[in-house]
Amino acid sequence: MSETVDVTRREADAILAQRRTEHAADRPMPSVGAVWRSLVWPMLERRAADGEISRGTLEHYAAAWDRQVGPRWGDVPVASVRRADVQEWYDGMTRSQAAMARILVRYVFDECELREICDGSVGRYPYRMPSAGDTRDKGIWSLDELGAIWRASEGTYLEPWLIVAAFGGPRVGESMGVRREEVWSWDGGPSPVAVVPIVRQAGRTGDVSERLKTQWSSHAAVVPGPLGERLCGLCAAGGEGWIIPGRTGDAPMNRELLRKRFDSLVARAGVPRHPVRNLRNSWETFTHWTLGVDPEKIERMMGHVGTSVTERHYDRPEAELLAAEVSRAYAEHPYADGWVGAAAAIRPDE
């Protein structure tokens, strides 16, 4: 900054001193986007690297910034953000969108307050969240409908993944992070069981992280009966590699391509369309109500911490206990007997 004055040197010194006094409190005011990029995002990346948050959580934050927060507030100076405008913005969202956006807004203004850039109260104000509720599709498939989806996948390269995701209960990213050589067979009960270690997850772009959603998420997914045998056979025949490989085979398929392939399977099966993540809810429903498995054991097979199951990492003895429980339950309620006929060979997906 400069100012030209036509005065004596002494008068110029006085004017300079006056300008310094007038503007002593002035400082550059960054935009919301600048604070996000320079302060918040690096902090979140460090937390992910230190294991405090998962890579999946980091991806959700990035997606929420790109879709909701950045387009509205990215170019707005942080000191110009008004509570009334933020509330109006939240009012136009679903409840889940607003809840995620609120987390990011608070991160930005917490950093602003910590570094004395501006007052951070606009980020933590008790805003009213939308009351319409979560509009996500919560529909599930029945066992017969899951069977139809499996038959549509039979013989394709999607089949091993579909069996794990639909009949083993992991999250979508967890099911994509399975390697074929890790699947093993347990035959110590009345029904054969395929045991699938869930020890990593694949991200939206196919990147793989050894960190799951929580520190307790490592667990065993178990698939009983003919589908379990089918899964073990397909994994053995396929050799080492990802259960749902990407185009080059050195990483899992990316999430968007998997969604498109799965939607094609659903259409081919002639059953209602729901998001691929709803396979997990469908599995929990039939495992509880059809197989009659104890809810505490279901929680552990979903990677949750139950009320008395305290193991926090995948281990083979616990996997065998879960396999024994599911083997017994399936023998009493053999829902897939007769589903698997002559084993189809893996064929390219049409």
Solvent accessible surface area in square Angstrom, and as a share of the most:
residue,aa,sasa,rsa
1,M,245,1.09
2,S,114,0.73
3,E,102,0.46
4,T,136,0.79
5,V,52,0.30
6,D,151,0.78
7,V,64,0.37
8,T,83,0.48
9,R,201,0.73
10,R,206,0.75
11,E,86,0.39
12,A,34,0.26
13,D,84,0.44
14,A,62,0.48
15,I,44,0.22
16,L,87,0.43
17,A,54,0.42
18,Q,95,0.42
19,R,79,0.29
20,R,163,0.59
21,T,109,0.63
22,E,94,0.42
23,H,100,0.44
24,A,85,0.66
25,A,95,0.74
26,D,93,0.48
27,R,130,0.47
28,P,124,0.78
29,M,75,0.33
30,P,39,0.25
31,S,25,0.16
32,V,4,0.03
33,G,0,0.00
34,A,32,0.25
35,V,2,0.01
36,W,11,0.04
37,R,153,0.56
38,S,73,0.47
39,L,37,0.18
40,V,0,0.00
41,W,61,0.22
42,P,41,0.26
43,M,35,0.16
44,L,0,0.00
45,E,72,0.32
46,R,138,0.50
47,R,70,0.25
48,A,9,0.07
49,A,85,0.66
50,D,105,0.55
51,G,29,0.28
52,E,103,0.46
53,I,18,0.09
54,S,3,0.02
55,R,98,0.36
56,G,19,0.19
57,T,40,0.23
58,L,3,0.01
59,E,39,0.18
60,H,84,0.37
61,Y,19,0.07
62,A,32,0.25
63,A,22,0.17
64,A,6,0.05
65,W,25,0.09
66,D,98,0.51
67,R,172,0.63
68,Q,36,0.16
69,V,0,0.00
70,G,16,0.15
71,P,98,0.62
72,R,97,0.36
73,W,9,0.03
74,G,10,0.09
75,D,138,0.71
76,V,35,0.20
77,P,57,0.36
78,V,2,0.01
79,A,64,0.50
80,S,63,0.40
81,V,15,0.09
82,R,140,0.51
83,R,114,0.42
84,A,60,0.47
85,D,39,0.20
86,V,1,0.00
87,Q,27,0.12
88,E,122,0.55
89,W,33,0.12
90,Y,0,0.00
91,D,86,0.44
92,G,72,0.70
93,M,24,0.11
94,T,34,0.19
95,R,113,0.41
96,S,45,0.29
97,Q,70,0.31
98,A,0,0.00
99,A,47,0.36
100,M,54,0.24
101,A,0,0.00
102,R,68,0.25
103,I,73,0.37
104,L,0,0.00
105,V,7,0.04
106,R,114,0.42
107,Y,43,0.16
108,V,1,0.00
109,F,4,0.02
110,D,57,0.30
111,E,18,0.08
112,C,0,0.00
113,E,67,0.30
114,L,129,0.64
115,R,114,0.42
116,E,133,0.60
117,I,25,0.13
118,C,27,0.16
119,D,93,0.48
120,G,0,0.00
121,S,34,0.22
122,V,14,0.08
123,G,1,0.01
124,R,96,0.35
125,Y,94,0.36
126,P,104,0.65
127,Y,13,0.05
128,R,177,0.64
129,M,39,0.17
130,P,15,0.10
131,S,110,0.71
132,A,91,0.70
133,G,23,0.22
134,D,46,0.24
135,T,97,0.56
136,R,132,0.48
137,D,59,0.30
138,K,137,0.58
139,G,24,0.23
140,I,71,0.36
141,W,4,0.02
142,S,59,0.38
143,L,28,0.14
144,D,109,0.57
145,E,46,0.21
146,L,0,0.00
147,G,0,0.00
148,A,22,0.17
149,I,0,0.00
150,W,1,0.00
151,R,115,0.42
152,A,12,0.09
153,S,0,0.00
154,E,33,0.15
155,G,0,0.00
156,T,1,0.01
157,Y,63,0.24
158,L,1,0.01
159,E,0,0.00
160,P,8,0.05
161,W,1,0.00
162,L,0,0.00
163,I,0,0.00
164,V,0,0.00
165,A,5,0.04
166,A,1,0.00
167,F,0,0.00
168,G,0,0.00
169,G,0,0.00
170,P,4,0.02
171,R,47,0.17
172,V,18,0.10
173,G,6,0.05
174,E,1,0.00
175,S,0,0.00
176,M,0,0.00
177,G,1,0.01
178,V,2,0.01
179,R,59,0.22
180,R,39,0.14
181,E,79,0.36
182,E,44,0.20
183,V,18,0.10
184,W,37,0.13
185,S,69,0.44
186,W,37,0.13
187,D,119,0.62
188,G,58,0.56
189,G,29,0.28
190,P,99,0.62
191,S,9,0.06
192,P,43,0.27
193,V,2,0.01
194,A,0,0.00
195,V,0,0.00
196,V,0,0.00
197,P,13,0.08
198,I,1,0.00
199,V,42,0.24
200,R,27,0.10
201,Q,22,0.10
202,A,1,0.01
203,G,10,0.09
204,R,94,0.34
205,T,112,0.65
206,G,3,0.03
207,D,64,0.33
208,V,56,0.32
209,S,16,0.10
210,E,124,0.56
211,R,64,0.23
212,L,6,0.03
213,K,117,0.50
214,T,46,0.27
215,Q,109,0.48
216,W,74,0.26
217,S,0,0.00
218,S,22,0.14
219,H,0,0.00
220,A,1,0.01
221,A,0,0.00
222,V,2,0.01
223,V,0,0.00
224,P,4,0.02
225,G,2,0.02
226,P,29,0.18
227,L,1,0.00
228,G,1,0.01
229,E,101,0.45
230,R,19,0.07
231,L,0,0.00
232,C,26,0.16
233,G,41,0.39
234,L,13,0.07
235,C,6,0.04
236,A,84,0.65
237,A,88,0.68
238,G,39,0.38
239,G,34,0.32
240,E,134,0.60
241,G,11,0.11
242,W,26,0.09
243,I,2,0.01
244,I,0,0.00
245,P,39,0.25
246,G,20,0.19
247,R,199,0.72
248,T,116,0.68
249,G,35,0.34
250,D,111,0.57
251,A,36,0.28
252,P,4,0.03
253,M,6,0.03
254,N,58,0.29
255,R,51,0.18
256,E,87,0.39
257,L,22,0.11
258,L,0,0.00
259,R,85,0.31
260,K,102,0.43
261,R,73,0.27
262,F,1,0.00
263,D,27,0.14
264,S,60,0.38
265,L,1,0.00
266,V,3,0.02
267,A,79,0.61
268,R,109,0.40
269,A,24,0.19
270,G,69,0.66
271,V,24,0.14
272,P,69,0.44
273,R,136,0.49
274,H,25,0.11
275,P,26,0.16
276,V,17,0.10
277,R,103,0.37
278,N,2,0.01
279,L,4,0.02
280,R,27,0.10
281,N,71,0.36
282,S,1,0.01
283,W,7,0.02
284,E,54,0.24
285,T,44,0.26
286,F,12,0.05
287,T,1,0.01
288,H,54,0.24
289,W,195,0.68
290,T,51,0.29
291,L,5,0.03
292,G,48,0.46
293,V,1,0.01
294,D,64,0.33
295,P,74,0.46
296,E,50,0.22
297,K,70,0.29
298,I,4,0.02
299,E,65,0.29
300,R,1,0.00
301,M,0,0.00
302,M,14,0.06
303,G,2,0.02
304,H,60,0.27
305,V,63,0.36
306,G,15,0.14
307,T,133,0.77
308,S,76,0.49
309,V,34,0.20
310,T,102,0.59
311,E,88,0.39
312,R,112,0.41
313,H,126,0.56
314,Y,51,0.19
315,D,41,0.21
316,R,127,0.46
317,P,90,0.56
318,E,16,0.07
319,A,0,0.00
320,E,64,0.29
321,L,126,0.62
322,L,9,0.04
323,A,0,0.00
324,A,40,0.31
325,E,28,0.13
326,V,4,0.02
327,S,0,0.00
328,R,92,0.33
329,A,0,0.00
330,Y,6,0.02
331,A,46,0.36
332,E,104,0.47
333,H,78,0.35
334,P,62,0.39
335,Y,32,0.12
336,A,0,0.00
337,D,84,0.43
338,G,77,0.74
339,W,49,0.17
340,V,40,0.23
341,G,58,0.56
342,A,99,0.77
343,A,78,0.61
344,A,34,0.26
345,A,84,0.65
346,I,89,0.45
347,R,98,0.36
348,P,117,0.74
349,D,37,0.19
350,E,176,0.79
